[in-house]
């Protein structure tokens, strides 16, 4: 039986299930103003999901992609959803802006939303509810959601899309897809069932962890090849030296 290969165009998020989650996300944004929470452990692919979403819809929506940290406030987030004013701060905002069209919906994507200070998510969502043309998508981990449920009441109003870890089969598909990329360059024969099992257990099916492990494996393989390359080079040099010595010993000039 031929092994089925995954087309990056059909399954840009490694698996069919993840692509269906992306389709659901697109549907909800287009048809509801309910905030959406993309939930999953660190490294599971939430940011990748957002990157593909933005790439697909950058010409249809007015998009704002904001990565926050523990110092980000509601005011700072909302400032990035307003058109540039022509003042100095406008230069900073311009990188987040797409051509304005009052007929289009605006999409606010907040990555690492779990890092926001207590209460700031609820403040942002209050603004979203007050603006009928604005949609909001947030990303955080399950542990962060547990904390935010106690500090930000409006988090409970979000529609949750859970981005699950990969199955063992999906892990194998992901490994084979990554292995042929230029930064890894691992021959397909190295992606054995044993390697898939080992990587799956160590990574817990988290794509970010899988990429880290594969980087280490690729580095190890390059080191493993080095002694063989050195041996081969030595053999060639010895052969050349012997050939030169033999030719010199059999030269007609040696008898003169």
Secondary structure, 3 states (H helix, E strand, C coil): CCCCCCCCCCCCCCCHHHHHHHHHHHHHHHHCCCCEEEECCCCCCHHHHHHHHHHHHCCCCEEEEEECCCCCCHHHHHHCCCCCCCCHHHHHHHCCCCCCCCCCCEEEEEECHHHCCCCHHHHHHHHHHHCCCEEEEEEECHHHHHHHHHHCHHHHHCEEEECCCCCHHHHHHHHHHHHCCCCCCCCHHHCCHHHHHHHHHHHCCCHHHHHHHHHHHHHHHHHHHHHHHHHHHHHHHHHHHHHHHHHHHCCHHHHC
